[in-house]
């Protein structure tokens, strides 16, 4: 495949969102006087949070709904009574400064940045994702930062990718075709499905082999980010 540029998801692709959540639940539950964090609670967080993001991707809810309701829904599922919006504020403040890289991310990004123009394509607030990539020491490897918070539309919508390609033309003067861009991410719904429907090439990062039989026409699958340069 002839690839001229790379789009990268952020959470659980470049940065370790799972590790961040576990630590923040552990410290936050103590700070808010909640029951002590236990590993099973993260599994419940994952189920509820994934469902919420799918609702956002489908346009059923907005970011404002997430800020207001996410932790209320999680606490209800865990059997707690707590101030969800207050915990959301704490959660986002901690996330803003979290820059934990996924295994192999730094060396892979540096190697590929020398070969391709790279752009972040992420669902999340623009300032938050920018700051986290700065904290991780990899922001300078990307020529553009495309976020749902900045665009006002989310992956996997066609409108999100329209905005990405328009920004590339305006920023870099590159008139790319979708099939010349590789979307690298961990999500079947926002990353793979959105990219496939738009005509992009796709690379699924699946370190725990959770999506082996998804049936989607994905171009590349890796369990280690360091595999990607050799496949291109």
N, C-alpha and C positions, 0 to 999 in steps of 0.2 A: 504494500500500500504506500502511496506517495503522500506523506504527511508534511505540512508546512508550518503547523502551529499546534500547541498543546493547550487544552483547557484542564484545569485542576480543581477538583472539589477540595474543601478544607477539612471539615470534621471527619475524623476517623479515616482520612486519606493522607493528608499532610500532618495534621495535628491530632493528638490523642485525646479525643473528646471523652471516650469511655473512662480513661484513667482520671481525667479531670472531674467527671461527675462523681465517681466513687469517693474521691478525696473530699470534694465539696459537700456531699451528703454527710460524710463522716464528721467533718468539722462544723458544718452548719447545723446539724441536728443537736450537737452539743451546745452551740451558741444560742439556739432558740429554745433550749430546754425540752427537746423532744426525746422520745425513746432512742436508745443507742442504735446506731446504724448496724445493720447486719447484711451480709452479701445478697440474700434473697431480695432485699429491697431494691437493689439495682436492677434486678430482672423485672420487677414490677414497673420501675421507672421506664425501662426500655420499651415495654409493651405500651404503656400509656403515652409516652413521648412520641414513639413512632406513629401511633394513631393520630396524634395531634398534628404532626408534620404532614401526614398524608391528607388530612383535612385542609391544611394550608395549601398544599400543592394543587388540590382540586378546587380551590377558591371558596371552600365552605366557610372558613374562618379567616381572620386577619391577624397580623402581628399583635395588634392591640388586644385581641381576644386571648392570644397566648400569654401575654404579660399579665392579664387579669385572671385567667382561669387555670393555667397549666398546673401550678403546684397545688391549688385547691383540689383538682381532679386526682393528682398523685396522692396527696395526703388522705383523701377520702378512700382511695383504694387501699392504702396502707393501714387504715383504721385510726388515723390521727385527727386531732382538731388543732389547726394552726392557721396563721395568717398567710395564706398563699401568696398574695401580691407582695408582701414584705419579704418573704423568702425568695420570690422571683427576683426582687431587687438585689438581694444578697448574692444570689446565684449568678446574675449577670455581671455584677461588680467583680466577683472572683474570676469569672470567665474572661472578662475584658483583659486581664493581665496574665492569662494562662497561655504559655507557649511551649507545651510539651510536644516534641516531634515524634511521629511514628517511627518505628524501627526502619532504618534504611532511607528515610526521607531526605535527609540533608545531602548525602552523597549522590543520591539519584537526581535530585533537583539541580545540583551543581553541574553534574555531567550533562543533563539534558538542556540546561539553560545555555550551554555553549554551542548547542546544535540547533535549537528551535526557539522562536519567540514563544514565551509562555504567559498565560493569563489565568488568574483565579476566576472561577465561576462557581459562586457559593450562595446558598440560601442563608442569610444572616445580615445583621446590621453592618453597614460599611465600616464605621469607625472601629467597631469591635474586631472584625476580621483583620483589618489593617493593623491594629495594635498588636494582636496576637502573633501575626506573621513577623512583625518587627521584633517582638520579644523572642521569637524563635530564631531570629537571625537569618531569615530567608526572604524577607520582603523584596529586597533589591533584585532578586532573581526573576521577578515577574514584571512584565511591561505594562500590565493593566490589572486592576482589581474590579471585577464585575460581581455585584451582590444584589440580592433581591431587595435589601434595604435601600440601596442606592437607586435601583431601577423602579421600585414600586410594583414589580411583578416577580414571581418566583419560578424557579425550575419546578416542574418540567415544561412549563408553558412555552409555546412558540414565541410569544412576545418577549420572554427573557432572552432567548437566543437571538432574536432580531436585534435587541439592544446590544448584545455582545458584539455582533458583527458590525453594527453601525459604529460602535465605539472604536473598533479596530481600524475601520476606514478613516475615522476622524483623527485618531491618535497617531497611527503609524502609516496611513496611506496604503494599507494592504487590502486588496480586494479578494478575500479568500472565498473559496467555495466550501460549503459544509463538509463535503467528503475529503477535504484537505486538512481537516482539524480533528484531532483525537481528544475525546473527553475521557479523563481518568477520574474514577470515583468509586465509592463503595456502595452506593445506593442503587438498587434496581429501579426504583420509581423515579426519583428526581434526576439521577445522573444517566443511567442507561436508557430508560424508556424515553425520557425527553430528548436525549441526543439521537437515538435511533429514529424517532419520528421526525426530527429535524433534518436528518441525513448525515449527521456526523459519524465518524468512526468512533469506536468505543473500546475502552480498556477497563474491565472490572477488577478492582482490587478487593480480594476476598481472602484475607489471611487465615480465617478459620474455616474456609471451605463451606460456607453456609448456603451458597447458591449454586451448587453443582448441577442441579437439574432444573434450572429455571425455565428453559425452553426459549429464551430470547436470543435473537441473532447477534450476539456480542462478538466483536472481532478478536479481542485479546482478553485472556484471563490470567491474573497473576496472584500468587499468595505472598510474594515478597516484592516490594517496589523495585529492588535492585535487578529484577528480571527485565524490566521495561526497556532499558537502552539496547539490550541484546536482541529484543524482538523487533525493534524499529530499524 
